[in-house]
């Protein structure tokens, strides 16, 4: 079985060595085998695991959510749990979209109302931000 040192794994996965070590401390990556000289040696499947973590982060999953998905995967757990995690993430994303849409509407309105000239006192942009609850 081919193994990689941390530099090789970093190069092949596109994930910095420091980040790989961080993921190990966060229990997202399993503790790698060590050589007699105490150098880390990673199996080939570590590349796919790192790519999964990177993609999950891009999708907005937190490290805790990613850890939970990886634990389910490692234990060949129940798909219902993975679906629950994804459903909760989707609801959070939908809430964020609603909030961003509301902010977009308010910001667009205040930009139209603001002349862009004169003193800041009474600026509709600042007023809208100050009164946003």
N, C-alpha and C positions, 0 to 999 in steps of 0.2 A: 504494500500500500504506500502510495506516494504521500509524503508529508512536506510541509512548508515551514520555514522559519517566519517570524512575524513580519519581516521586511518583504518577503515573497508574498505572503498572504495579503499584506497591504497593497502591494503592486497589482496583484491579480484581482482583488476585490474593489479597489478604488477607495478603500477606507484607511484613514491614517492609523499608524501604529498606536498612537496615544489613544485614539478612539476605540481601537480593538481592546486595549488594556482596560479602558473604562467599561466597555461592555462586559468584560470578564468580571470586574468588580461588581457590576450591577446584576450579575447572574443571567445575562442574556446569552453569553457564550460559555460553553462548558470549559472547565479548567483543562488546558492542553497538557499533553504528555510533555515530559521534560527529559532532556538529554542528561548524561552524566555531568556535563558542565553546567546544568541547570538552564539551558536554553529551551524556549518554548518550541514545540513541534505540533503543527496543526494538520488535521486530516483534510482531504480534498473537500469534504462536505461543509467545512467551515466557510468556504467561499459562498455557497448557496445560502447558508444561515446569515452571513453578513449582508448579503443582498436582500434577503427577506426583511431584515431589520431596517435597512436603508429605505426600502420601498414602503414599509409600514409607517415609518416616520414621515415620509412624503405624503402619505394618505392622512396624516394627522393623528395617528395612534400615539398615545403616550408610552413611555418606557414600561410602565406598569401593565398597560394593555398588551404591549408586545411580549412582555415576559409571560403573561398569562396565556397568550396564544402559543408561544413556544413551548410552554410546559404541557399544554394540551397536545401539541404535535409530538413532543418527545414521549409522552405516555400513551400515544395513540388514543387520546381521550375522545369524549363525546362531541360530535359535531354540533349538537344543540348548544353547547357552551360557546363554541366559536361563533355561532349565529347570534347568540345573546350579546356577545361583545361587539359584533359588527352592527347589530341593531341599535345598541346604545350609542355607538360612535356615529351612526347615521343621524340619530336624533340630535346629538350635539352639533353636528355639522349643519343640519337644517335650522337649528336655533341660531347658530352663528350667521347663516345666510340671511335669516329674518332680521337680525340685529344690524348686519351690514347694509341691508336694503333700506332699513329705516334711517340709518346714519347717512347713507347716500342721498336719500330724498331731502333730509334736513340740510345737508351741506350744499346740495345743488340749489335749494331755495335761498339759503343765506348768501350764496355767491351772487345770485341774481339781485338780491336786495342791497348788497354792499356796493357802494359807488367806487370804492377803492381810493377815495380821496379824503383828505381831512384828518382830523384827530381821531384817535382810537375810541374816545368816549362815545358810547352808543353804537359801536360797530356791531352789525347783526351777526357776524360770524362769532365774535367773542361772546355776545349775549346768548346765542344758541348753545354754545358749548357750556357756558356757565349755568344755564338752566336745564341742561339735559339731565334727566334723572334716570 
